[in-house]
């Protein structure tokens, strides 16, 4: 198997364009559109295809993990900034990796995250499963 590229169970051309758009846009909105789509489907009694459900839940899990990572790193960095020797090194790394806009007005970490989200959204739009280690496996067990 080359890479982590898997096609859905059926041909991607049989997926409706609306399914691929919902899956793709749910990444770009950090799962909010997908969450609204799930509520809309439950209220109207529609069924959600496994492909769409996979991408919606994966987008929601990615946004939760990024949110928790930001909170925990903020707490960790605030604590570590009180250590005199490490303070200058950590401050230097944080400034150049997370705060200083280097690439298109984004920091290095933020730009990397945007590329990752674009990758997931593009694969969803193509009708493929975007494989993310650990998250995709857990989402498959969930759905």
N, CA, C and O atoms as CSV, one atom per row, in Angstrom:
chain,resi,resn,atom,element,x,y,z
A,1,UNK,N,N,0.844,-1.178,0.000
A,1,UNK,CA,C,0.000,0.000,0.000
A,1,UNK,C,C,0.884,1.234,0.000
A,1,UNK,O,O,1.779,1.350,0.838
A,2,UNK,N,N,0.656,2.141,-0.907
A,2,UNK,CA,C,1.420,3.370,-0.979
A,2,UNK,C,C,0.712,4.466,-0.222
A,2,UNK,O,O,-0.452,4.763,-0.494
A,3,UNK,N,N,1.393,5.062,0.712
A,3,UNK,CA,C,0.833,6.193,1.441
A,3,UNK,C,C,-0.381,5.812,2.259
A,3,UNK,O,O,-0.653,4.631,2.480
A,4,UNK,N,N,-1.085,6.787,2.691
A,4,UNK,CA,C,-2.280,6.579,3.505
A,4,UNK,C,C,-3.536,6.969,2.740
A,4,UNK,O,O,-4.462,7.547,3.311
A,5,UNK,N,N,-3.570,6.658,1.463
A,5,UNK,CA,C,-4.687,7.091,0.643
A,5,UNK,C,C,-5.636,5.930,0.429
A,5,UNK,O,O,-5.281,4.938,-0.206
A,6,UNK,N,N,-6.831,6.051,0.954
A,6,UNK,CA,C,-7.844,5.016,0.755
A,6,UNK,C,C,-9.059,5.635,0.102
A,6,UNK,O,O,-9.478,6.741,0.443
A,7,UNK,N,N,-9.599,4.918,-0.819
A,7,UNK,CA,C,-10.841,5.354,-1.439
A,7,UNK,C,C,-12.002,4.825,-0.629
A,7,UNK,O,O,-11.858,3.842,0.098
A,8,UNK,N,N,-13.160,5.472,-0.747
A,8,UNK,CA,C,-14.327,4.928,-0.066
A,8,UNK,C,C,-14.726,3.594,-0.668
A,8,UNK,O,O,-14.182,3.180,-1.692
A,9,UNK,N,N,-15.672,2.924,-0.035
A,9,UNK,CA,C,-16.090,1.605,-0.465
A,9,UNK,C,C,-16.613,1.569,-1.883
A,9,UNK,O,O,-16.512,0.539,-2.550
A,10,UNK,N,N,-17.152,2.638,-2.347
A,10,UNK,CA,C,-17.634,2.667,-3.723
A,10,UNK,C,C,-16.897,3.756,-4.483
A,10,UNK,O,O,-16.105,4.499,-3.903
A,11,UNK,N,N,-17.149,3.848,-5.741
A,11,UNK,CA,C,-16.454,4.808,-6.581
A,11,UNK,C,C,-16.773,6.224,-6.119
A,11,UNK,O,O,-17.919,6.533,-5.791
A,12,UNK,N,N,-15.747,7.090,-6.092
A,12,UNK,CA,C,-15.962,8.444,-5.591
A,12,UNK,C,C,-16.879,9.255,-6.495
A,12,UNK,O,O,-17.433,10.266,-6.061
A,13,UNK,N,N,-17.048,8.828,-7.752
A,13,UNK,CA,C,-17.946,9.561,-8.635
A,13,UNK,C,C,-19.407,9.326,-8.259
A,13,UNK,O,O,-20.273,10.104,-8.657
A,14,UNK,N,N,-19.700,8.257,-7.491
A,14,UNK,CA,C,-21.074,8.014,-7.075
A,14,UNK,C,C,-21.451,8.836,-5.844
A,14,UNK,O,O,-22.632,8.943,-5.512
A,15,UNK,N,N,-20.467,9.414,-5.166
A,15,UNK,CA,C,-20.788,10.306,-4.055
A,15,UNK,C,C,-21.375,11.591,-4.615
A,15,UNK,O,O,-20.894,12.125,-5.614
A,16,UNK,N,N,-22.396,12.067,-3.974
A,16,UNK,CA,C,-22.997,13.312,-4.430
A,16,UNK,C,C,-22.062,14.470,-4.130
A,16,UNK,O,O,-21.276,14.424,-3.184
A,17,UNK,N,N,-22.158,15.506,-4.948
A,17,UNK,CA,C,-21.317,16.681,-4.750
A,17,UNK,C,C,-21.606,17.332,-3.405
A,17,UNK,O,O,-20.695,17.855,-2.763
A,18,UNK,N,N,-22.860,17.306,-2.971
A,18,UNK,CA,C,-23.188,17.916,-1.681
A,18,UNK,C,C,-22.506,17.173,-0.532
A,18,UNK,O,O,-22.082,17.797,0.441
A,19,UNK,N,N,-22.396,15.849,-0.636
A,19,UNK,CA,C,-21.703,15.082,0.403
A,19,UNK,C,C,-20.227,15.449,0.464
A,19,UNK,O,O,-19.660,15.610,1.544
A,20,UNK,N,N,-19.620,15.577,-0.694
A,20,UNK,CA,C,-18.202,15.934,-0.719
A,20,UNK,C,C,-17.981,17.363,-0.247
A,20,UNK,O,O,-16.990,17.650,0.424
A,21,UNK,N,N,-18.906,18.269,-0.595
A,21,UNK,CA,C,-18.773,19.657,-0.133
A,21,UNK,C,C,-18.953,19.772,1.375
A,21,UNK,O,O,-18.187,20.469,2.040
A,22,UNK,N,N,-19.953,19.097,1.918
A,22,UNK,CA,C,-20.169,19.120,3.369
A,22,UNK,C,C,-18.944,18.567,4.080
A,22,UNK,O,O,-18.492,19.134,5.075
A,23,UNK,N,N,-18.405,17.461,3.574
A,23,UNK,CA,C,-17.223,16.854,4.189
A,23,UNK,C,C,-16.028,17.793,4.137
A,23,UNK,O,O,-15.282,17.916,5.108
A,24,UNK,N,N,-15.852,18.448,3.009
A,24,UNK,CA,C,-14.710,19.340,2.837
A,24,UNK,C,C,-14.849,20.611,3.672
A,24,UNK,O,O,-13.896,21.038,4.325
A,25,UNK,N,N,-16.020,21.204,3.649
A,25,UNK,CA,C,-16.221,22.463,4.365
A,25,UNK,C,C,-16.228,22.248,5.872
A,25,UNK,O,O,-15.929,23.175,6.625
A,26,UNK,N,N,-16.562,21.050,6.323
A,26,UNK,CA,C,-16.530,20.807,7.767
A,26,UNK,C,C,-15.106,20.913,8.307
A,26,UNK,O,O,-14.922,21.296,9.462
A,27,UNK,N,N,-14.095,20.585,7.503
A,27,UNK,CA,C,-12.709,20.801,7.936
A,27,UNK,C,C,-12.395,22.289,8.013
A,27,UNK,O,O,-11.761,22.751,8.962
A,28,UNK,N,N,-12.841,23.032,7.011
A,28,UNK,CA,C,-12.509,24.455,6.959
A,28,UNK,C,C,-13.193,25.256,8.062
A,28,UNK,O,O,-12.711,26.323,8.444
A,29,UNK,N,N,-14.305,24.752,8.574
A,29,UNK,CA,C,-15.005,25.433,9.669
A,29,UNK,C,C,-14.743,24.762,11.011
A,29,UNK,O,O,-15.454,25.014,11.985
A,30,UNK,N,N,-13.721,23.905,11.063
A,30,UNK,CA,C,-13.329,23.200,12.294
A,30,UNK,C,C,-14.469,22.367,12.865
A,30,UNK,O,O,-14.614,22.263,14.083
A,31,UNK,N,N,-15.264,21.783,12.004
A,31,UNK,CA,C,-16.318,20.874,12.417
A,31,UNK,C,C,-17.654,21.522,12.716
A,31,UNK,O,O,-18.630,20.814,12.963
A,32,UNK,N,N,-17.734,22.842,12.703
A,32,UNK,CA,C,-18.991,23.513,13.058
A,32,UNK,C,C,-20.086,23.246,12.026
A,32,UNK,O,O,-21.221,22.950,12.400
A,33,UNK,N,N,-19.766,23.346,10.741
A,33,UNK,CA,C,-20.774,23.072,9.717
A,33,UNK,C,C,-21.209,21.614,9.776
A,33,UNK,O,O,-22.387,21.306,9.594
A,34,UNK,N,N,-20.272,20.728,10.026
A,34,UNK,CA,C,-20.616,19.313,10.156
A,34,UNK,C,C,-21.525,19.052,11.337
A,34,UNK,O,O,-22.460,18.256,11.244
A,35,UNK,N,N,-21.256,19.721,12.450
A,35,UNK,CA,C,-22.101,19.579,13.634
A,35,UNK,C,C,-23.521,20.068,13.338
A,35,UNK,O,O,-24.497,19.426,13.725
A,36,UNK,N,N,-23.629,21.196,12.658
A,36,UNK,CA,C,-24.945,21.723,12.269
A,36,UNK,C,C,-25.625,20.760,11.296
A,36,UNK,O,O,-26.837,20.556,11.374
A,37,UNK,N,N,-24.851,20.164,10.377
A,37,UNK,CA,C,-25.408,19.212,9.411
A,37,UNK,C,C,-25.945,17.965,10.109
A,37,UNK,O,O,-26.984,17.436,9.712
A,38,UNK,N,N,-25.254,17.491,11.140
A,38,UNK,CA,C,-25.729,16.327,11.899
A,38,UNK,C,C,-27.043,16.653,12.594
A,38,UNK,O,O,-27.972,15.846,12.574
A,39,UNK,N,N,-27.129,17.829,13.207
A,39,UNK,CA,C,-28.373,18.241,13.873
A,39,UNK,C,C,-29.496,18.363,12.854
A,39,UNK,O,O,-30.612,17.909,13.106
A,40,UNK,N,N,-29.212,18.973,11.700
A,40,UNK,CA,C,-30.210,19.122,10.646
A,40,UNK,C,C,-30.699,17.757,10.161
A,40,UNK,O,O,-31.894,17.565,9.941
A,41,UNK,N,N,-29.781,16.822,9.999
A,41,UNK,CA,C,-30.158,15.481,9.535
A,41,UNK,C,C,-31.007,14.756,10.567
A,41,UNK,O,O,-31.948,14.052,10.202
A,42,UNK,N,N,-30.697,14.913,11.836
A,42,UNK,CA,C,-31.486,14.259,12.887
A,42,UNK,C,C,-32.887,14.854,12.980
A,42,UNK,O,O,-33.860,14.128,13.185
A,43,UNK,N,N,-32.992,16.170,12.830
A,43,UNK,CA,C,-34.300,16.831,12.916
A,43,UNK,C,C,-35.183,16.451,11.733
A,43,UNK,O,O,-36.376,16.203,11.903
A,44,UNK,N,N,-34.603,16.404,10.536
A,44,UNK,CA,C,-35.396,16.096,9.344
A,44,UNK,C,C,-35.527,14.600,9.084
A,44,UNK,O,O,-36.282,14.200,8.198
A,45,UNK,N,N,-34.818,13.773,9.826
A,45,UNK,CA,C,-34.923,12.330,9.654
A,45,UNK,C,C,-34.090,11.775,8.515
A,45,UNK,O,O,-34.305,10.638,8.094
A,46,UNK,N,N,-33.149,12.545,8.011
A,46,UNK,CA,C,-32.275,12.066,6.946
A,46,UNK,C,C,-31.169,11.193,7.525
A,46,UNK,O,O,-30.800,11.311,8.693
A,47,UNK,N,N,-30.660,10.327,6.684
A,47,UNK,CA,C,-29.505,9.531,7.113
A,47,UNK,C,C,-28.234,10.177,6.556
A,47,UNK,O,O,-28.236,10.761,5.473
A,48,UNK,N,N,-27.166,10.059,7.315
A,48,UNK,CA,C,-25.881,10.613,6.900
A,48,UNK,C,C,-25.011,9.456,6.430
A,48,UNK,O,O,-24.862,8.455,7.131
A,49,UNK,N,N,-24.445,9.597,5.256
A,49,UNK,CA,C,-23.596,8.546,4.701
A,49,UNK,C,C,-22.338,8.388,5.559
A,49,UNK,O,O,-21.859,9.357,6.148
A,50,UNK,N,N,-21.810,7.173,5.626
A,50,UNK,CA,C,-20.605,6.942,6.444
A,50,UNK,C,C,-19.410,7.803,6.035
A,50,UNK,O,O,-18.608,8.190,6.884
A,51,UNK,N,N,-19.286,8.104,4.742
A,51,UNK,CA,C,-18.197,8.963,4.279
A,51,UNK,C,C,-18.299,10.347,4.903
A,51,UNK,O,O,-17.309,10.885,5.399
A,52,UNK,N,N,-19.490,10.920,4.878
A,52,UNK,CA,C,-19.703,12.256,5.434
A,52,UNK,C,C,-19.538,12.226,6.943
A,52,UNK,O,O,-18.916,13.117,7.521
A,53,UNK,N,N,-20.089,11.210,7.578
A,53,UNK,CA,C,-19.982,11.086,9.032
A,53,UNK,C,C,-18.517,10.977,9.467
A,53,UNK,O,O,-18.110,11.577,10.461
A,54,UNK,N,N,-17.732,10.204,8.709
A,54,UNK,CA,C,-16.312,10.055,9.023
A,54,UNK,C,C,-15.607,11.406,9.009
A,54,UNK,O,O,-14.884,11.742,9.947
A,55,UNK,N,N,-15.817,12.180,7.948
A,55,UNK,CA,C,-15.118,13.462,7.827
A,55,UNK,C,C,-15.614,14.484,8.843
A,55,UNK,O,O,-14.823,15.282,9.348
A,56,UNK,N,N,-16.891,14.474,9.146
A,56,UNK,CA,C,-17.411,15.406,10.150
A,56,UNK,C,C,-16.802,15.106,11.513
A,56,UNK,O,O,-16.320,16.011,12.194
A,57,UNK,N,N,-16.823,13.842,11.909
A,57,UNK,CA,C,-16.272,13.495,13.218
A,57,UNK,C,C,-14.762,13.706,13.270
A,57,UNK,O,O,-14.224,14.109,14.302
A,58,UNK,N,N,-14.086,13.438,12.172
A,58,UNK,CA,C,-12.644,13.670,12.165
A,58,UNK,C,C,-12.338,15.156,12.290
A,58,UNK,O,O,-11.408,15.531,13.005
A,59,UNK,N,N,-13.098,16.012,11.611
A,59,UNK,CA,C,-12.888,17.457,11.728
A,59,UNK,C,C,-13.156,17.929,13.154
A,59,UNK,O,O,-12.426,18.773,13.674
A,60,UNK,N,N,-14.190,17.394,13.785
A,60,UNK,CA,C,-14.498,17.775,15.163
A,60,UNK,C,C,-13.386,17.313,16.098
A,60,UNK,O,O,-12.964,18.069,16.974
A,61,UNK,N,N,-12.910,16.091,15.927
A,61,UNK,CA,C,-11.824,15.595,16.783
A,61,UNK,C,C,-10.546,16.393,16.588
A,61,UNK,O,O,-9.846,16.683,17.559
A,62,UNK,N,N,-10.232,16.749,15.358
A,62,UNK,CA,C,-9.034,17.553,15.109
A,62,UNK,C,C,-9.154,18.905,15.797
A,62,UNK,O,O,-8.190,19.377,16.400
A,63,UNK,N,N,-10.326,19.534,15.716
A,63,UNK,CA,C,-10.488,20.840,16.360
A,63,UNK,C,C,-10.396,20.725,17.879
A,63,UNK,O,O,-9.842,21.612,18.527
A,64,UNK,N,N,-10.929,19.652,18.455
A,64,UNK,CA,C,-10.824,19.454,19.907
A,64,UNK,C,C,-9.370,19.248,20.310
A,64,UNK,O,O,-8.919,19.812,21.307
A,65,UNK,N,N,-8.638,18.452,19.552
A,65,UNK,CA,C,-7.233,18.200,19.874
A,65,UNK,C,C,-6.403,19.475,19.751
A,65,UNK,O,O,-5.543,19.730,20.593
A,66,UNK,N,N,-6.645,20.271,18.725
A,66,UNK,CA,C,-5.909,21.527,18.569
A,66,UNK,C,C,-6.244,22.483,19.708
A,66,UNK,O,O,-5.354,23.152,20.232
A,67,UNK,N,N,-7.504,22.558,20.093
A,67,UNK,CA,C,-7.912,23.424,21.197
A,67,UNK,C,C,-7.240,22.996,22.501
A,67,UNK,O,O,-6.707,23.835,23.227
A,68,UNK,N,N,-7.264,21.699,22.799
A,68,UNK,CA,C,-6.621,21.205,24.016
A,68,UNK,C,C,-5.107,21.403,23.972
A,68,UNK,O,O,-4.496,21.735,24.988
A,69,UNK,N,N,-4.504,21.203,22.811
A,69,UNK,CA,C,-3.066,21.429,22.664
A,69,UNK,C,C,-2.715,22.883,22.958
A,69,UNK,O,O,-1.738,23.155,23.657
A,70,UNK,N,N,-3.509,23.824,22.428
A,70,UNK,CA,C,-3.242,25.241,22.676
A,70,UNK,C,C,-3.369,25.586,24.152
A,70,UNK,O,O,-2.545,26.330,24.684
A,71,UNK,N,N,-4.379,25.062,24.816
A,71,UNK,CA,C,-4.556,25.340,26.245
A,71,UNK,C,C,-3.403,24.761,27.053
A,71,UNK,O,O,-2.822,25.454,27.888
A,72,UNK,N,N,-3.068,23.493,26.810
A,72,UNK,CA,C,-2.001,22.853,27.577
A,72,UNK,C,C,-0.637,23.487,27.311
A,72,UNK,O,O,0.163,23.634,28.234
A,73,UNK,N,N,-0.365,23.861,26.071
A,73,UNK,CA,C,0.905,24.527,25.778
A,73,UNK,C,C,0.958,25.908,26.416
A,73,UNK,O,O,2.018,26.332,26.875
A,74,UNK,N,N,-0.159,26.614,26.453
A,74,UNK,CA,C,-0.186,27.909,27.122
A,74,UNK,C,C,0.110,27.778,28.605
A,74,UNK,O,O,0.877,28.566,29.160
A,75,UNK,N,N,-0.490,26.793,29.246
A,75,UNK,CA,C,-0.233,26.560,30.673
A,75,UNK,C,C,1.222,26.155,30.886
A,75,UNK,O,O,1.892,26.680,31.776
A,76,UNK,N,N,1.710,25.222,30.073
A,76,UNK,CA,C,3.091,24.758,30.210
A,76,UNK,C,C,4.086,25.896,30.000
A,76,UNK,O,O,5.043,26.030,30.764
A,77,UNK,N,N,3.870,26.711,28.977
A,77,UNK,CA,C,4.807,27.797,28.698
A,77,UNK,C,C,4.759,28.874,29.772
A,77,UNK,O,O,5.788,29.471,30.087
A,78,UNK,N,N,3.589,29.134,30.336
A,78,UNK,CA,C,3.518,30.102,31.431
A,78,UNK,C,C,4.267,29.606,32.656
A,78,UNK,O,O,4.896,30.397,33.359
A,79,UNK,N,N,4.208,28.320,32.917
A,79,UNK,CA,C,4.938,27.762,34.059
A,79,UNK,C,C,6.439,27.758,33.783
A,79,UNK,O,O,7.227,28.129,34.653
A,80,UNK,N,N,6.842,27.345,32.588
A,80,UNK,CA,C,8.270,27.210,32.274
A,80,UNK,C,C,8.958,28.571,32.159
A,80,UNK,O,O,10.180,28.646,32.287
A,81,UNK,N,N,8.221,29.626,31.926
A,81,UNK,CA,C,8.824,30.955,31.797
A,81,UNK,C,C,9.361,31.480,33.127
A,81,UNK,O,O,10.064,32.490,33.147
A,82,UNK,N,N,9.049,30.821,34.221
A,82,UNK,CA,C,9.587,31.230,35.517
A,82,UNK,C,C,10.949,30.605,35.805
A,82,UNK,O,O,11.601,30.979,36.780
A,83,UNK,N,N,11.390,29.661,34.975
A,83,UNK,CA,C,12.715,29.053,35.140
A,83,UNK,C,C,13.723,29.958,34.434
A,83,UNK,O,O,13.626,30.149,33.222
A,84,UNK,N,N,14.697,30.524,35.170
A,84,UNK,CA,C,15.571,31.553,34.592
A,84,UNK,C,C,16.389,31.106,33.379
A,84,UNK,O,O,16.455,31.849,32.399
A,85,UNK,N,N,17.004,29.945,33.400
A,85,UNK,CA,C,17.885,29.537,32.306
A,85,UNK,C,C,17.080,29.160,31.064
A,85,UNK,O,O,17.471,29.487,29.943
A,86,UNK,N,N,15.976,28.483,31.262
A,86,UNK,CA,C,15.169,27.989,30.159
A,86,UNK,C,C,14.325,29.107,29.545
A,86,UNK,O,O,13.898,29.005,28.394
A,87,UNK,N,N,14.090,30.149,30.295
A,87,UNK,CA,C,13.200,31.238,29.871
A,87,UNK,C,C,13.624,31.843,28.531
A,87,UNK,O,O,12.779,32.058,27.662
A,88,UNK,N,N,14.902,32.118,28.353
A,88,UNK,CA,C,15.369,32.749,27.113
A,88,UNK,C,C,15.256,31.807,25.921
A,88,UNK,O,O,14.871,32.228,24.830
A,89,UNK,N,N,15.586,30.551,26.120
A,89,UNK,CA,C,15.523,29.579,25.023
A,89,UNK,C,C,14.078,29.335,24.602
A,89,UNK,O,O,13.759,29.363,23.413
A,90,UNK,N,N,13.215,29.098,25.568
A,90,UNK,CA,C,11.801,28.854,25.267
A,90,UNK,C,C,11.166,30.100,24.662
A,90,UNK,O,O,10.383,30.001,23.718
A,91,UNK,N,N,11.497,31.266,25.197
A,91,UNK,CA,C,10.965,32.512,24.635
A,91,UNK,C,C,11.370,32.691,23.188
A,91,UNK,O,O,10.557,33.114,22.365
A,92,UNK,N,N,12.616,32.375,22.864
A,92,UNK,CA,C,13.108,32.459,21.490
A,92,UNK,C,C,12.342,31.504,20.580
A,92,UNK,O,O,11.905,31.891,19.496
A,93,UNK,N,N,12.177,30.244,21.024
A,93,UNK,CA,C,11.463,29.252,20.215
A,93,UNK,C,C,9.997,29.620,20.024
A,93,UNK,O,O,9.461,29.510,18.921
A,94,UNK,N,N,9.355,30.053,21.095
A,94,UNK,CA,C,7.940,30.417,20.999
A,94,UNK,C,C,7.761,31.595,20.059
A,94,UNK,O,O,6.821,31.614,19.264
A,95,UNK,N,N,8.651,32.580,20.139
A,95,UNK,CA,C,8.517,33.750,19.282
A,95,UNK,C,C,8.629,33.368,17.813
A,95,UNK,O,O,7.818,33.805,16.997
A,96,UNK,N,N,9.625,32.557,17.467
A,96,UNK,CA,C,9.837,32.244,16.058
A,96,UNK,C,C,8.938,31.137,15.526
A,96,UNK,O,O,8.696,31.076,14.320
A,97,UNK,N,N,8.439,30.266,16.385
A,97,UNK,CA,C,7.570,29.194,15.901
A,97,UNK,C,C,6.091,29.536,15.993
A,97,UNK,O,O,5.312,29.129,15.131
A,98,UNK,N,N,5.692,30.271,17.017
A,98,UNK,CA,C,4.266,30.443,17.253
A,98,UNK,C,C,3.769,31.881,17.148
A,98,UNK,O,O,2.571,32.089,16.952
A,99,UNK,N,N,4.630,32.867,17.268
A,99,UNK,CA,C,4.128,34.238,17.307
A,99,UNK,C,C,4.552,35.091,16.112
A,99,UNK,O,O,3.762,35.900,15.627
A,100,UNK,N,N,5.767,34.926,15.638
A,100,UNK,CA,C,6.290,35.766,14.570
A,100,UNK,C,C,5.694,35.353,13.229
A,100,UNK,O,O,5.853,34.205,12.815
A,101,UNK,N,N,5.001,36.278,12.536
A,101,UNK,CA,C,4.433,35.927,11.221
A,101,UNK,C,C,5.533,35.845,10.163
A,101,UNK,O,O,6.102,36.861,9.765
A,102,UNK,N,N,5.821,34.643,9.721
A,102,UNK,CA,C,6.886,34.435,8.744
A,102,UNK,C,C,6.368,34.082,7.357
A,102,UNK,O,O,6.921,34.546,6.359
A,103,UNK,N,N,5.320,33.270,7.273
A,103,UNK,CA,C,4.847,32.756,5.992
A,103,UNK,C,C,3.431,33.266,5.747
A,103,UNK,O,O,2.500,32.856,6.440
A,104,UNK,N,N,3.256,34.149,4.778
A,104,UNK,CA,C,1.956,34.711,4.421
A,104,UNK,C,C,1.244,35.317,5.629
A,104,UNK,O,O,0.017,35.264,5.709
A,105,UNK,N,N,1.983,35.881,6.551
A,105,UNK,CA,C,1.390,36.494,7.730
A,105,UNK,C,C,1.024,35.519,8.824
A,105,UNK,O,O,0.400,35.911,9.810
A,106,UNK,N,N,1.395,34.252,8.679
A,106,UNK,CA,C,1.122,33.234,9.691
A,106,UNK,C,C,2.429,32.790,10.327
A,106,UNK,O,O,3.494,32.875,9.716
A,107,UNK,N,N,2.333,32.321,11.551
A,107,UNK,CA,C,3.507,31.723,12.185
A,107,UNK,C,C,3.762,30.355,11.557
A,107,UNK,O,O,2.931,29.841,10.809
A,108,UNK,N,N,4.901,29.781,11.863
A,108,UNK,CA,C,5.267,28.492,11.273
A,108,UNK,C,C,4.268,27.410,11.688
A,108,UNK,O,O,3.821,26.627,10.850
A,109,UNK,N,N,3.916,27.363,12.970
A,109,UNK,CA,C,2.971,26.348,13.437
A,109,UNK,C,C,1.578,26.560,12.849
A,109,UNK,O,O,0.915,25.600,12.456
A,110,UNK,N,N,1.137,27.809,12.791
A,110,UNK,CA,C,-0.190,28.092,12.245
A,110,UNK,C,C,-0.240,27.770,10.754
A,110,UNK,O,O,-1.237,27.236,10.270
A,111,UNK,N,N,0.813,28.086,10.034
A,111,UNK,CA,C,0.860,27.777,8.609
A,111,UNK,C,C,0.840,26.260,8.380
A,111,UNK,O,O,0.152,25.776,7.481
A,112,UNK,N,N,1.588,25.519,9.189
A,112,UNK,CA,C,1.575,24.061,9.085
A,112,UNK,C,C,0.198,23.487,9.358
A,112,UNK,O,O,-0.234,22.550,8.687
A,113,UNK,N,N,-0.495,24.048,10.341
A,113,UNK,CA,C,-1.851,23.598,10.642
A,113,UNK,C,C,-2.798,23.919,9.487
A,113,UNK,O,O,-3.660,23.105,9.155
A,114,UNK,N,N,-2.652,25.082,8.878
A,114,UNK,CA,C,-3.507,25.445,7.746
A,114,UNK,C,C,-3.265,24.512,6.551
A,114,UNK,O,O,-4.210,24.143,5.854
A,115,UNK,N,N,-2.024,24.136,6.316
A,115,UNK,CA,C,-1.714,23.190,5.238
A,115,UNK,C,C,-2.344,21.830,5.538
A,115,UNK,O,O,-2.884,21.183,4.640
A,116,UNK,N,N,-2.276,21.398,6.793
A,116,UNK,CA,C,-2.872,20.123,7.195
A,116,UNK,C,C,-4.388,20.136,6.989
A,116,UNK,O,O,-4.947,19.160,6.489
A,117,UNK,N,N,-5.055,21.219,7.364
A,117,UNK,CA,C,-6.508,21.337,7.180
A,117,UNK,C,C,-6.850,21.363,5.687
A,117,UNK,O,O,-7.830,20.751,5.264
A,118,UNK,N,N,-6.044,22.069,4.892
A,118,UNK,CA,C,-6.279,22.096,3.445
A,118,UNK,C,C,-6.113,20.701,2.842
A,118,UNK,O,O,-6.864,20.324,1.943
A,119,UNK,N,N,-5.139,19.938,3.327
A,119,UNK,CA,C,-4.934,18.555,2.877
A,119,UNK,C,C,-6.174,17.711,3.165
A,119,UNK,O,O,-6.660,16.998,2.287
A,120,UNK,N,N,-6.678,17.790,4.379
A,120,UNK,CA,C,-7.865,17.008,4.751
A,120,UNK,C,C,-9.087,17.440,3.933
A,120,UNK,O,O,-9.852,16.599,3.462
A,121,UNK,N,N,-9.262,18.741,3.769
A,121,UNK,CA,C,-10.406,19.245,3.010
A,121,UNK,C,C,-10.318,18.826,1.542
A,121,UNK,O,O,-11.330,18.475,0.937
A,122,UNK,N,N,-9.130,18.859,0.977
A,122,UNK,CA,C,-8.957,18.474,-0.420
A,122,UNK,C,C,-9.277,16.997,-0.633
A,122,UNK,O,O,-9.943,16.637,-1.604
A,123,UNK,N,N,-8.808,16.152,0.265
A,123,UNK,CA,C,-9.095,14.725,0.128
A,123,UNK,C,C,-10.583,14.448,0.306
A,123,UNK,O,O,-11.136,13.582,-0.371
A,124,UNK,N,N,-11.228,15.168,1.200
A,124,UNK,CA,C,-12.671,14.996,1.369
A,124,UNK,C,C,-13.406,15.434,0.107
A,124,UNK,O,O,-14.371,14.791,-0.304
A,125,UNK,N,N,-12.957,16.518,-0.505
A,125,UNK,CA,C,-13.595,17.002,-1.724
A,125,UNK,C,C,-13.397,16.021,-2.878
A,125,UNK,O,O,-14.272,15.890,-3.734
A,126,UNK,N,N,-12.264,15.338,-2.909
A,126,UNK,CA,C,-12.014,14.343,-3.956
A,126,UNK,C,C,-12.789,13.056,-3.736
A,126,UNK,O,O,-12.838,12.203,-4.622
A,127,UNK,N,N,-13.394,12.907,-2.569
A,127,UNK,CA,C,-14.142,11.698,-2.275
A,127,UNK,C,C,-13.291,10.612,-1.654
A,127,UNK,O,O,-13.644,9.435,-1.718
A,128,UNK,N,N,-12.183,10.989,-1.056
A,128,UNK,CA,C,-11.274,10.033,-0.420
A,128,UNK,C,C,-11.258,10.259,1.084
A,128,UNK,O,O,-11.658,11.312,1.580
A,129,UNK,N,N,-10.792,9.259,1.784
A,129,UNK,CA,C,-10.630,9.374,3.228
A,129,UNK,C,C,-9.256,9.967,3.524
A,129,UNK,O,O,-8.241,9.438,3.070
A,130,UNK,N,N,-9.220,11.048,4.272
A,130,UNK,CA,C,-7.952,11.635,4.702
A,130,UNK,C,C,-7.508,10.895,5.955
A,130,UNK,O,O,-8.132,11.007,7.010
A,131,UNK,N,N,-6.434,10.145,5.826
A,131,UNK,CA,C,-5.956,9.331,6.944
A,131,UNK,C,C,-5.065,10.166,7.852
A,131,UNK,O,O,-4.027,10.672,7.426
A,132,UNK,N,N,-5.476,10.305,9.096
A,132,UNK,CA,C,-4.699,11.000,10.117
A,132,UNK,C,C,-4.379,9.965,11.192
A,132,UNK,O,O,-5.288,9.351,11.748
A,133,UNK,N,N,-3.090,9.767,11.488
A,133,UNK,CA,C,-2.754,8.740,12.482
A,133,UNK,C,C,-3.489,8.960,13.799
A,133,UNK,O,O,-3.658,10.098,14.236
A,134,UNK,N,N,-3.907,7.920,14.405
A,134,UNK,CA,C,-4.606,7.823,15.673
A,134,UNK,C,C,-6.040,8.357,15.573
A,134,UNK,O,O,-6.961,7.711,16.074
A,135,UNK,N,N,-6.250,9.494,14.955
A,135,UNK,CA,C,-7.591,10.085,14.899
A,135,UNK,C,C,-8.490,9.273,13.976
A,135,UNK,O,O,-9.618,8.951,14.350
A,136,UNK,N,N,-8.017,8.936,12.780
A,136,UNK,CA,C,-8.842,8.191,11.826
A,136,UNK,C,C,-9.236,6.828,12.377
A,136,UNK,O,O,-10.368,6.380,12.194
A,137,UNK,N,N,-8.300,6.172,13.053
A,137,UNK,CA,C,-8.597,4.860,13.632
A,137,UNK,C,C,-9.698,4.976,14.686
A,137,UNK,O,O,-10.604,4.144,14.730
A,138,UNK,N,N,-9.624,5.993,15.527
A,138,UNK,CA,C,-10.638,6.178,16.564
A,138,UNK,C,C,-11.982,6.615,15.986
A,138,UNK,O,O,-13.031,6.231,16.504
A,139,UNK,N,N,-11.963,7.400,14.938
A,139,UNK,CA,C,-13.216,7.816,14.297
A,139,UNK,C,C,-13.888,6.616,13.647
A,139,UNK,O,O,-15.111,6.491,13.707
A,140,UNK,N,N,-13.114,5.731,13.029
A,140,UNK,CA,C,-13.693,4.526,12.424
A,140,UNK,C,C,-14.352,3.643,13.472
A,140,UNK,O,O,-15.391,3.040,13.204
A,141,UNK,N,N,-13.767,3.556,14.659
A,141,UNK,CA,C,-14.379,2.782,15.730
A,141,UNK,C,C,-15.654,3.451,16.226
A,141,UNK,O,O,-16.579,2.772,16.671
A,142,UNK,N,N,-15.708,4.776,16.151
A,142,UNK,CA,C,-16.874,5.521,16.616
A,142,UNK,C,C,-18.055,5.349,15.675
A,142,UNK,O,O,-19.187,5.168,16.123
A,143,UNK,N,N,-17.797,5.405,14.367
A,143,UNK,CA,C,-18.886,5.274,13.407
A,143,UNK,C,C,-18.943,3.857,12.954
A,143,UNK,O,O,-19.791,3.504,12.135
